[in-house]
Amino acid sequence: MASHEEIRALVRQVLTEMSGDEPASSPSAAASTGAGATVAIGADHGGFPLKQKLAAYLGELGYDVCDCGTSSTDSVDYPDFAHEVARRVGGGECKWGIVVDGAGIGSCMTANKVPGVRAALCYDLSSARNSREHNLANVLTLGAGLIGENLAKQIVRTWLETPWGAARHERRVDKIMAIEKRYSRV
């Protein structure tokens, strides 16, 4: 079994590789930081209209968008789309992910089953900032039935622009990742 220090070093290496995502703090710099960075986005039928608006908004901010579906308001199962977004982020294909369903809860639970994913349900600007600064969240889930388009855009922008507070919070994120590794069957 690996020592605590070995696990911590491995987690630090993984986080360093994944955290080439420290966005700039100013809006103008954020757009240039986003250039070339890919955001996976997905939704169920309830989140589809908001997903479409957010995908366009991400493009305006300079991000590349990987649309993981759904493609209509026909009834589908949110775990399928949350898993696809999380798989792309956890596997390193996309830097960040956003999933929209009715409340955001089920998609958050689903995404957090994928190794390497730290999904956060955010419902205001404070939770968006906290999830990135404190927890280095790499998947954002939103509840289309609970927040409007303008607030969703503000949350997305805040979430993408908030830098990780590594100096203060790295130890805690290391512990989150060590717990994941402890229960991982891979």
C-alpha positions, -999 to +999 in steps of 0.1 A: +000+000+000+013+035-009+022+058+019+003+090+025+032+110+011+033+089-021-004+093-026-001+130-020+027+133-045+007+114-071-024+135-065-003+167-067+010+155-101-025+148-114-038+181-101-009+200-116-016+183-150-053+190-147-050+226-133-035+241-164-069+256-162-062+285-139-083+311-156-074+348-155-093+370-131-103+397-156-130+392-182-109+402-211-081+379-201-105+351-195-116+351-231-080+347-243-074+320-216-104+301-229-091+301-265-083+265-273-097+252-240-125+227-246-156+226-225-178+195-227-215+203-223-245+181-220-281+181-209-312+160-206-345+171-222-353+196-194-319+212-197-317+212-235-328+248-242-304+262-216-276+240-228-280+254-263-278+290-249-248+282-228-230+265-256-233+296-277-222+318-248-191+296-242-182+302-279-186+339-274-162+337-244-136+320-267-140+284-255-142+254-278-174+234-271-179+197-273-216+191-273-224+157-257-261+159-263-291+157-260-303+173-292-339+180-285-366+182-257-376+146-263-375+127-230-340+111-222-322+100-191-298+125-175-272+100-163-263+092-199-254+128-207-238+135-173-216+104-177-205+114-212-195+149-201-177+135-170-160+108-191-145+134-214-133+155-185-120+126-164-102+112-194-085+145-202-103+150-236-119+182-223-106+206-197-140+213-181-176+201-182-210+215-178-242+194-174-277+208-172-308+189-160-339+199-141-323+204-107-286+196-113-285+171-085-287+138-103-262+149-129-238+159-102-241+126-085-236+108-118-205+128-128-189+123-094-188+085-101-162+091-128-126+090-116-108+123-117-141+143-117-150+168-090-184+179-100-202+207-082-238+218-083-238+256-083-269+277-079-253+312-073-221+331-078-207+322-044-211+284-049-195+288-083-165+306-069-162+283-039-163+251-060-134+263-081-113+281-055-117+255-027-124+223-045-109+226-080-142+215-095-138+205-131-175+197-139-203+222-132-239+211-129-269+234-132-306+230-126-325+246-155-357+244-136-342+264-107-322+292-123-328+315-153-306+320-184-289+352-172-280+337-138-267+305-155-244+326-178-231+345-148-225+313-129-207+297-159-185+327-164-177+330-127-169+293-125-146+294-154-128+326-143-122+316-107-087+304-101-079+275-078-065+285-044-039+258-043-018+273-015-047+273+008-068+243-003-045+218-019-043+196+012-081+192+012-083+184-025-055+159-020-077+142+006-107+141-017-086+124-044-070+100-020-105+089-009-114+083-045-082+063-051-089+043-019-122+031-032-113+028-069-114-006-084-093+003-114 
